[in-house]
């Protein structure tokens, strides 16, 4: 048998397979998948660069191709038609997928210049917001006492001189204000 006769036989077989697959023959559909799976997989892997994604795309391509087989005008062009579907779907997947972010410990350590992880920073921001909300809900004396001591860094003596109250009174105000803030924070967390 010559190469031309073999080519004609292959084209005739492909035509028969496509026609049978179009009529719903599962064996013919399976044979088409087996014949072209390598080609689809290599295109997908080359485009996506990820074996698992390429496998997933390969399955999606064959599902779509079998579903739209009625759109194929020339059964002998099945390979090129399938290649075009694969390339188009791979490009769509590349464009639509979110960028991959590595979460390996070395990568996280490299992104944490201050020694804190992004999660630690997010928790700290949330805690600061809660404390500020708690301070807003306190009375003026409690808020002023806590702000002077913790935010402005005033000493008990400086606070005593500024308010004209004895140091013992400032200590008591600070103690009471901390308890009230703690109670407010518990209330805010419960909400």
Secondary structure, 3 states (H helix, E strand, C coil): CCHHHHHHHHHHHHHHHHHHHHCCCHHHHHHHHHHHHHHHHHHHHHHHCCHHHHHHHHHHHHHHHHHCHHHCCCHHHHHHHHHHHHHHHHHHHHHHCCCCCCCCHHHHHHHCCCCCCHHHHHHHHHHHHHHHHHHHHCCHHHHHHHHHHHHCCCCHHHHHHHHCCCHHHHHHHHHHHHHHHHHHHHHHHHC
